[in-house]
Amino acid sequence: MQDGYAVNAADEADVDLEEGTGTESPEQIIAAVLTDVIEEIRSAPKAQRPAMLSAAAAHIGQMLQKQVIGLDEGAELLRQAALQSGLAAEIGLEAAGVIAETGVNAVLNGARNPVLVRRLSDVEPEHISWLWRGRLALGKLALLAGHPGVGKSQLAANLAAMVSIGANLPDGSGHVPQGSVLILSAEDDIADTLRPRLEAAGADLKRICILDAAPAFDESLRRRIDLKADIATLDRIGQTLPDLRLVIIDPLSAYVGGLDAHRQSAVRAMLQPVADFAARHNAAVIGITHLNKTGRDAMLRVSGSLAFVAAARAAYLVAAEPGSDRRLLIPLKNNLGSNQSSLAFRITRKMISRGVEAPMVVWEQGSVEISPDEALTVGAGFRQKDSALAEAKAVLRDILANGPLTATEVKGQATQAGIAPQTLRRARLELGITLERKGVTGGGGYWIWALPDEPR
């Protein structure tokens, strides 16, 4: 519960909700109240919307006292109000539940916990539903991490293709459930990269949707999807794809707005709505991320806060096998499945329609015995300066993906990612990063870094 929400929510917002004339059925009353609550929350300024839900919850508490509606109906009414008004997308369903519970208990003097508390004896155990048995669960968040150029996006495209046709899995564990795939791609062009890559993998292109922009305040403009602000937009898209089974976010860092990726509390607050989205649509969500160069433990090498790995139910390292042209898929963590084996694949090229050649994944038979730490430690000896530069360029693109930043901010994030200053400078020059002086000359000015053609 946030400190700004008073227990007596009715004092914070005026919500005029009537139970009716006494002749309506409970269903009619609930429908009318739900409509009013949704409208009150939607029409309120953003900062006041949680208070509107709290005030509505207090009113629901009064209705429970008068036995106008039952406990279950009241709890579901508040849940739907948070979801349909968009408030749950803004602050997270769990936070909305805490606000609703507090508002109800303000009236009932703590006699009810209608939203969050459930007896385990009342909960039926359920089997985990799998996208990839033992490795990737439906309704959960997973990560693919690795250095630039090792095949993370290519691997994700291969998995997307498998889902689109319900293909057999490469480790012999069955087949993926066939369904639609939604891809958020910030780095790859749709026409010359994504479509050829998916076509080479044998995808049913009618089942794959690409999304990389949303309407800006000025509807003539476009902006990149922001996972903090646009979960409701993704929900609406998900509703048009009832067979949605996989969402790929590539890279995850490009869709988190101005998030400080090194603050665990900020990362958790951003990822919880993403996890809730996955559960609501029974779809696996895979976020693709880079590695930094600091730390001995492979799990600590995932760029940004450890909260990224903590929030995911599964995380996998994609790495080049030292001394060969094979790539490895290695479990970093797997909270839900027992399959901890590593797999190998190669990337070959295939001629597709219209004379276009595209890369594709070819899986190797059997498993590979190697730990994430071993793959990164041994592989470090094979890395060349060019690969370090490629990594620096990829990190710099991610840092500036959401718009210009000060030189101090860029260098700070690059340092956190393990990029050496001289390598960052080479990456800046090769990418054609533009520099602009802001502020007064002398000691009070500062430099702004921007990607080419990025407005400053």
C-alpha positions, 0 to 999 in steps of 0.5 A, a space after each residue: 500500500 502506498 503512503 499517499 492512499 488514506 484508509 478512509 478513501 471516501 475522504 479523498 475522492 467523491 464517488 457517487 455510486 448508488 445501489 439502486 431502487 431496491 427492485 434490481 437484481 444483484 447482477 444488475 446492481 453489480 453491472 451498474 456499479 462496475 460501469 460507474 467505477 470504471 468511468 470514475 477511474 478513467 475520467 480522473 487525472 492519472 495521479 488520482 486514479 488509485 484514490 478513485 479505486 480506493 473510494 469505490 472499494 470503501 463503497 463496496 464495503 458498505 454494500 457488503 455490510 448491507 448484504 446488497 452483494 456478496 463477498 465474492 461478487 464484491 472482490 470480482 467487481 473491484 478486480 474487473 474495475 481495476 482491469 477494465 479501467 486500465 488502472 491495473 496496467 498502470 500500477 499492477 494488479 497486485 498493487 490495485 488489489 492492495 488498494 481495494 482491500 484497504 478500502 473495503 477493510 476501512 469500512 469493515 474494520 478489518 473483518 474481511 480480506 476480499 481481494 488477496 487472502 485465500 485459504 490454500 484448502 480452497 485452491 485446486 492444484 493445477 498442472 503447469 502448462 508448457 510451451 517447451 516441456 521442462 524448459 518454457 512454461 505458458 503464462 510465464 516470463 523467461 529470458 534469453 541472454 547473451 553477447 551480441 552476434 551469438 544468435 539470440 534473435 535467430 533462436 527466438 525466430 526459430 521458436 516463433 516459427 515452431 509455435 506458428 506450426 506446432 512443430 516438434 521440439 528439438 530435444 524430443 520432448 514433444 511438440 509446441 502448442 500451435 498458436 499465434 506469436 507477437 514480436 516486439 522488435 526494436 533492432 531488426 527491419 521487418 521486410 529485409 530481416 524478420 520476414 526472411 528469417 521466419 520464412 526460412 524457419 518454416 513459419 506460418 506467417 499468418 500466425 505471426 504479428 510484429 509490433 514496434 510502435 504505438 500512437 504518440 500524443 500527436 496521432 500523426 507520430 509514432 513511438 515505441 511501445 513502453 512496457 510500463 505504460 502500454 500493457 493495456 494496449 498489449 492486452 487489447 492486442 492479445 484479446 484479438 489473438 485468442 490463440 496467442 502462445 508466445 510474445 518475444 521482446 527483442 531487446 527487453 531494454 528497448 521497451 522499458 522507457 526511462 527505467 533505471 535498469 540497475 534499481 531492483 525495485 524499479 525493475 520489479 515494478 516494471 516486470 510484474 505487469 508483464 508477468 501478469 499479462 503473460 498469465 492472463 493470456 496463457 502465453 510465454 513471454 521471452 525477453 531478450 537481453 545482453 550480458 555485461 562483462 563484470 562478475 564471475 557468476 554467469 547469472 550476474 552477467 545479465 545486463 541491468 539489475 539481478 531483478 530481471 533474472 529474479 522475475 523470470 521463471 526461466 533464463 537461458 544463456 546463448 553462447 558461442 561454443 569455444 573453438 567451433 561454429 556451434 552455438 549453445 543454449 544453456 540454462 541459467 535458471 529454471 524454477 518450474 522445470 526439471 530439464 537442465 540440459 544444454 543444447 547446441 545449434 548451428 546457423 546456416 543460410 537458406 534461399 527462400 522465395 524471390 531469391 532472398 537468402 536468409 539465416 536459419 537455425 539447425 539444431 544438433 542432436 543430443 545434449 551438451 555438458 557445459 555450465 554457463 560459467 564454463 561457457 563464458 570463462 572459456 569463451 572469453 579467451 576466444 573473443 576478439 577486439 571486433 566482438 568487443 566493439 560489436 558488443 559496445 555498439 549494441 549496448 550503445 544502441 540500447 542505451 539511446 533507443 528511447 531518445 537522446 541522453 546526456 554524455 554522463 548518463 550514457 557513459 555511466 550506463 556503458 560502464 555498468 555494462 562493462 564497456 571500456 571508455 576507449 571501446 565506447 568511443 570507437 562505438 560512438 564514432 562507428 555508429 555516427 552518434 551525434 553530439 550537441 552542446 547544451 546549456 551555457 558555455 564554460 563550466 555550466 554546459 553539458 553534451 547530449 548524445 543521440 543516434 543519427 537522425 534522432 531529434 534532440 
